[in-house]
Amino acid sequence: MPQNATNPSPKRALIVIDVQNDYDGGNLAIRYPPFKGSIANVARAMEEGRKKGVKVVVVRHRAPKESPVFAEGSHGAELHEAVKARPSDHFIEKTLPSAFTGTDLELWLRNNGIDTLTIAGYMTHHCDLSTTLHAAHMGFSVEFLSDATGTLPYENSAGSASAEEIHRVVSVVLQAGFAAVLTTAEWIDCLGSGAVPERDNPYASNQRAIAGSVAA
């Protein structure tokens, strides 16, 4: 059966990861969920979260000037207007996928008594995933907003995968123990009701899949 997050009364921070212009039709254009919808949900989460006392941390990725994406000083590296236009409680810049590596994020969270991180932003399988796993290993509870995040397709020597496949698979894996995966609307409902979103575990997720394949 699904299990509740370990903390029955979470003190949350919304971590808004790398919502930068290169993802909005730029050199790393988000494909799934479509950027227009996901960025609207990022903005909604920031607004509704602050109304409920959720602290907001904005993260920006930095890259060298010669980089094809997020090049320092370029328009693509700048925060998207939807995030720039909204208040936040803390701002960090990073150079590696996890928002914890080489930053003061953990210190800031501990100093503010935060025990639960809500992940929004980009990309699902890269910086979002890295930050989620890093947080879980440090003992934070994590929530992942499936419609306020997004990804793009890949093809390399290992094979290929569509943006929808990558987003779906990462979401399923995270729900199996690393994070509670939910929509922005469901998260906002939890803020209002005090309900703690549920996450699963590897064994239960596997058994459910086996039972489903047998039934089919």
Secondary structure as the mmCIF struct_conf table of DSSP 4:
data_model
#
loop_
_struct_conf.conf_type_id
_struct_conf.id
_struct_conf.beg_label_comp_id
_struct_conf.beg_label_asym_id
_struct_conf.beg_label_seq_id
_struct_conf.end_label_comp_id
_struct_conf.end_label_asym_id
_struct_conf.end_label_seq_id
STRN STRN1 GLN A 3 ASN A 4
BEND BEND1 THR A 6 THR A 6
BEND BEND2 PRO A 8 SER A 9
STRN STRN2 ARG A 12 ILE A 17
STRN STRN3 GLN A 20 GLN A 20
HELX_RH_3T_P HELX_RH_3T_P1 ASN A 21 TYR A 23
TURN_TY1_P TURN_TY1_P1 ASP A 24 GLY A 25
BEND BEND3 GLY A 26 GLY A 26
TURN_TY1_P TURN_TY1_P2 ASN A 27 LEU A 28
TURN_TY1_P TURN_TY1_P3 ARG A 31 ARG A 31
STRN STRN4 TYR A 32 TYR A 32
TURN_TY1_P TURN_TY1_P4 PRO A 33 PRO A 34
HELX_RH_AL_P HELX_RH_AL_P1 PHE A 35 LYS A 51
TURN_TY1_P TURN_TY1_P5 LYS A 52 GLY A 53
STRN STRN5 LYS A 55 HIS A 61
STRN STRN6 ALA A 63 ALA A 63
TURN_TY1_P TURN_TY1_P6 LYS A 65 GLU A 66
BEND BEND4 PRO A 68 PHE A 70
STRN STRN7 ALA A 71 ALA A 71
TURN_TY1_P TURN_TY1_P7 GLU A 72 GLY A 73
BEND BEND5 SER A 74 SER A 74
TURN_TY1_P TURN_TY1_P8 HIS A 75 ALA A 77
BEND BEND6 GLU A 78 GLU A 78
STRN STRN8 LEU A 79 LEU A 79
HELX_LH_PP_P HELX_LH_PP_P1 HIS A 80 HIS A 80
HELX_RH_AL_P HELX_RH_AL_P2 GLU A 81 LYS A 84
TURN_TY1_P TURN_TY1_P9 ALA A 85 ALA A 85
BEND BEND7 ARG A 86 ARG A 86
BEND BEND8 ASP A 89 ASP A 89
STRN STRN9 HIS A 90 LYS A 94
BEND BEND9 THR A 95 SER A 98
TURN_TY1_P TURN_TY1_P10 ALA A 99 GLY A 102
BEND BEND10 THR A 103 ASP A 104
HELX_RH_AL_P HELX_RH_AL_P3 LEU A 105 ASN A 111
TURN_TY1_P TURN_TY1_P11 ASN A 112 GLY A 113
STRN STRN10 THR A 116 TYR A 122
HELX_RH_PI_P HELX_RH_PI_P1 THR A 124 ASP A 128
HELX_RH_AL_P HELX_RH_AL_P4 LEU A 129 HIS A 137
TURN_TY1_P TURN_TY1_P12 MET A 138 GLY A 139
STRN STRN11 SER A 141 GLY A 150
STRN STRN12 THR A 151 THR A 151
STRN STRN13 TYR A 154 ASN A 156
TURN_TY1_P TURN_TY1_P13 SER A 157 ALA A 158
STRN STRN14 GLY A 159 ALA A 161
HELX_RH_AL_P HELX_RH_AL_P5 ALA A 163 VAL A 173
HELX_RH_PI_P HELX_RH_PI_P2 LEU A 174 PHE A 178
STRN STRN15 ALA A 180 LEU A 182
HELX_RH_AL_P HELX_RH_AL_P6 THR A 184 SER A 193
HELX_LH_PP_P HELX_LH_PP_P2 ALA A 195 PRO A 197
STRN STRN16 GLU A 198 ARG A 199
HELX_RH_AL_P HELX_RH_AL_P7 PRO A 202 ALA A 215
#
